[in-house]
Amino acid sequence: MHVLILGARAPACLEWARACAAGGCQVTVADSLAWPLARASQAVQAFVRLPEPRDNPQAWIEALANLIRTRHIDLLLPTCEEVFYMAYGLPQLAPLCRVLTSDFTLLHQLHHKGRFAELTQDWPSGAPETLLLEDRSQADELAEHSKAWVFKPAYSRFAAQTLIRPSAAQVRALHPTPTRPWVAQRFVTGREYCSFSLLVDGELRAHTCYQPRYRVGRGSGIYFSPTRPAAVQAFTETFGRVTGYTGQVGFDFIEQPDGRFHVLECNPRATSGIHLFDDQPQQLLNALSSPCSEPLQASPVPRMVALAMLLVAAPRQLFSRGFWHDYRLARDVIVRDGDLGPLWAQLIGVGEIAGRALTRRRGLLAASTADIEWDGQPMDGSAP
């Protein structure tokens, strides 16, 4: 089987490439970056550079379709936000190979934080009270009670622009519009969890839950400590039954002190939990193609992005015994015996993204996904 994995900049792509190669697949990876992480892996037979999907979605879809035809791809597997453009192009791509995604309409509902919260209201562990804000007056009405809410753009990632219990002045400074909506979500205190799951036609095939014990700022986790709360799996099973979802998906949860869980938002793509299956490559591949009586569960050993832990977390935790204990306990998700290329590719990739950040006047984290993000904007004149 020839697998084409998109989002080669992402550690999740590297994980899938290694799993597919271990299972005997031919692996091609693609990205709009020139030197993405997975390109340097020995698990990858070929790398193809694609145009930036955000600039011209239809050109990206046509380039992807041509790549599928010329390389005789059997399975198309996304890992990042290019999944929205891929789902939009599903009518063109699905006749060419198997495409691991749901339709665009469902992905849009899951990506929009207000619509997703509304979807979960009657489910176990549904979202806290969530209000959609599409004009300034709606934000102003909440300003005096701002300490009871969390405000965030309806389309966002990495906790970008999120305001947790902000001041009234911060709320009055917001300018939500119908095309750039925000949500206000009732603040809930408790312990944070994240999940990763693989579903096919609504059936839960693989599932894990973890705590991101160390992060880059308030956003991306760099240390993944596995755990198995029953409420998280029950929520994901309900999600599958109701939506019939196909693809990878991650959810963020919070557990209140009384043990109740609430889902906070959805990421309809791969998340860092995929790394917790790195010791079960064949089982993960089997989950893609075969129904199962029970979903595949991840290993109990923590994983981490070791370089990020040393560069970002360690300077603040230099004399913390707990930090170094956690570091020794976990396995790096980038370095693997016999496959050291991605170790150096991390640095090259960060350099390329830093160059983009400079030329496009964005922060480093924002620049890392700016070309593949979808924030509800029309695609070739279609309504979002």
N, C-alpha and C positions, 0 to 999 in steps of 0.2 A: 504494500500500500504506500502511495506517495502522499505525504501530508504537507500542506502549506500552512505555516503558522504565522500569523500577523502580530505586529507589535514587538518586533525583535529587540527593541530597547528595554523591554520589561524582564525582570527576573522570572516572571511567570512564563514567558515564552521560552526562556532557557530551560525551565523545569519541564515543560511539555516536550521540547526538542529532545531532551535526554531520555524521557520516558518513551517517546516514539522510537528513537533509535535503539534503545534497549529491547524494544519489542519487535525489532526487525524491519521497521518502516524506513523508507527513504524520506529525508526531511529537507524541505526548503523553507527558509524564513524570509520575511519581507518587512520593509519599513520605509518611511520617508526620510529617516536619518541615514547618513552615509556610513556611520560606524557604530551601529547599535550593539548592545551587549552580546546577544546570542550569535552574531555573525562570527565571533571568534571561537565558538565551541566546536570541538571535534564531532559532536553529535549532528552537526549541520553539514549537508552535502553542498548546498548552494544558498546564496543570498541574492535577493533581487531588491533594488531600490524602486519604490513606487512614488508617484507624485503625492503632494500633501492633500489629503481628502477635504480638509476644511476650505481650502482655496477653490477647489472645483470638484465637487462630489461626483459628478457624472464622468469626468475624465478619470478620476480614481477608479470608479467602478469598471469602466471600459478597460483600463490598464490591468486591473485584477482579473477580469474575464479573459483577457488575452493571455495572461500568465497561466491561468488554469488550463486553457486549451493547449498552449505550446508545451507545457511541462507535464501534461496528462495527470493532473492532480485528482486524487480520489476524495480527499477530505480537506475542507477549509476550516481552520480553527483560529478564531480571534482571541486576543488576550486583553486588549485595551479598548479605549473608546472608539476606535475605528469600527467596532461592532455596530454602531448606529448607522454608519454609512453603508456597511455591508448588508445590514437588514433592509435598508432602503433600496438597495440594489438586488434584493433577493429574487425578484422575478427574472432578472438577467443571469444570476449566478446559480440558482438552484437547479436549472436543467443541465448544468455542466459538471457538477460534483455534489457530494454531500456537504451541506453547509451547517455548521453547528451554531444555530441561532434561532430565536423566535422571530415573529414578524415585527415590522417597524412600529406598528401601532402599540403593541404591548410593551416594547422596549421604551417607547416614549412615556407611557404611563408610569413605568417603574423608575425612570430617570428623573421625572418631575417630582420633586419632594412633596408637593401638596397633593398631587393626584395619587401618588403611592400611599400616603398616609390615609387618604379617603378610602382607598381600596381595602385597607387592613382593619377598618373600624370594628367589624364584627368577628374578627379572627382572634384566636388565642394569642396573647402577647401583642395585641395591636398597638398602633402608634399612639403616643400621647396626643392630647388635643392639639390640632394643627390648623392654623388659619392661613388662607391664601391672601397675599397682599399684592394688589395690582395698581394701586394709586396711592399718592402721598397721604391722603386723608385717612386711609385705613391704618397706616403706620402711626399717624398722629394720635389716633384713638387709643392706641396701646402704650403711648409714651409714658403716661403717669404710672402705669403698672409694669414698666419694662423689666423690673427685677424678677418677674414671674415667668419670663419668656426667653427663648433662644431664637435669634433671628438669623436667617441664612438665605442666600439666593436659591430659588427653586431649582436652578441648574448650577451645580458647583461640585467641586471635588477638593480633596486635601484639607477640608474644613476652611477653605478659602473664604475670607470675608465674614466668617461666622462671628456673631456677637452673642456671647453668653451672659445673660442678665446685664445688659448694657445700661448706661445712663439714659435718662429721658432725652437729653440733647443728642446722643448718638442715634436714637430712634428717629427723632425729628429730622435728622440729616439724611435719612434714607429717601430714595426717590424710585420706588417700584413702579413699573408700567406693565401693561398687558404683554409686551414682548420681552421685558426683563423683570419677571415677577420675583417676589420674595415670599418666604413663609415665616410665620411666627409659630414656634412649637413650645408647648408648655414645658417649663424646665422641670426635669426629674433628676433627683440625686441618686447616686448608686454606683455600682461597679460596671465597667464597660466590657463588652464582648464583641467579637467579630466572627463571621462565619464564612465558609466557602463551601459551595455545593455544586455538583454536576447533576443536571436533570435531563431526561429525554422523554418528550411527550408527557411531561408532568410527573414521571416516575423519578424518585430520588435514587440516584445511582451511586453517588459518593458524597460524603458529608464530613465536615469537621468544624469545630468551634475553637477559638483561641482568644487569648488576651494579649493585646499589643503593649507589652510592658514598657517598651522604650519606643519613642517616636522621634520623627523630625518635626520639631515644633508641636502643634496640635494635630498635625495631619498624619502622614504616612507612618505606619508602624515599621520598625526595623528589628523587632524581637517578637517572636510568635510562640507563646506558651500555651500548649493545647489543653483543652478541658472539654467536658461532655455534659453540659446542662440539658436535661431532657426537653425543657421548654423551647430551646432553640431548634432542635430537630423537629419537634411537633409543629412549630410554626412553619418550617420549611416544607414539611409534608403537606400542610394545609395549602401553602402557596402553590405547590405543584398541582394539587387536585383542582384548585379553583382556576388557575391560569393555563394549565397544560403546557407549561414552559419547557423549552428546549434550550440548553446552553449552560454556561457557567454563571453563577450568581453569588453575590455576597451581601450580607445584611449586617448592620450595626445595631446592637442591642444595649439596653441598660437594665441591670437588675436592682430593684429597689431594696432597701434594708429588710422589708417584710417578705422578700423572695419573689415578688411579682416581676415579670419581665415585660419590657416594652421594646418594640422595634422602632428604630429612629429613622433609618433610611436604607435604600437599596442601591447596590452597585451591580447592574446587569452585565457583568463581565467577569473575568478572572480576578481573584484577589490573592493576597499573600498566603492564604491558607493552602493553596496548591502545593506549597513547599513541604507541607507535613505529610505528603504522600510520596516523597522522593525515594523511599525504600520499598515501594510497591508499584514499580512501573508497569508490569504486566497486568496486574489487577486493575490499575487505572485505565489502561487501554481496553481491557475487557469491559469495563463499565461503560465505555463509549458505545459499544456495539451489542452488548447482551443484557437482557433483563436480569434482575437479581432479586432474590428473596429478601435480602437485607442490604442496605447501602454500605458500601465500602467505608470503613472508618480509618482515621489517620493514626500514625504512631504517636506515642506519648512523649517523645523527646522534643524539646524546644528547638526551633530553628532561628537563625538570625542572619542579617546582612552584616557580616563581621567588619568590613571596612567602614560602613556607616556607624556601627557601634563604637569603633575606635576614634573616628573623626568627629562624630556629633555627640554621642552620649558620654564617652569616657572622660573628656575634659571636665564635665560637671560632676562626675562620679569617681574621680581619680582615687580617693581614699575610702571608697565605699566597699566593704567586704562583700556586701550583698550583690553589688554590680559585678564584681569579678567572679563571684560564685556563679551567677547567672551566665556570664560569658563563657566560663569553662564548661558549663552544662550543655550548651547549645551547639548545634552543627551549623556551619556556614552554608548558605544556599547558593553561593556563587562558585566557590572553589570545590572541585571534585577530583579525586585521584585520577590521573591520566587526562584531565581536561582543565588545564591551567590557563588557557587563553582568556577566558572571561575575567580572570583576576586583573589583567592589564587592560582589558577592554573597558572595564569600569571607568578607568581614568581617562581613556580616550573619549568615551562617550560623554562623560561629564564636561570635558573640554569642548566638545562640539555643541553641547547644550548651552554652556556658558557663552560661547560665541553668539548663539542665537539670542540669548538673553540680552547681550550687549547691543546687537544690531536691531533687535525688535523692542528694546526698552521694556523688558519684563523682568520679573524676578526669576531666579534659577528654577524654582519649583514650577512656576507658571509656564516657563519656556519649555519645560520637559514634556508638556502635553499640548501646547498651544495649537499645533498643526493637526491634531487628531480629535480635539474636543468637539462636542456638539452641545450647543446651549439653546436649542429650540429654534434656531434660525431656519428659514425656508431653504429647501434644497431644490435648486433649479425652478424656483417659482412656486413650489408646492407649499401648502399651509402646514405649519408644524403641528 
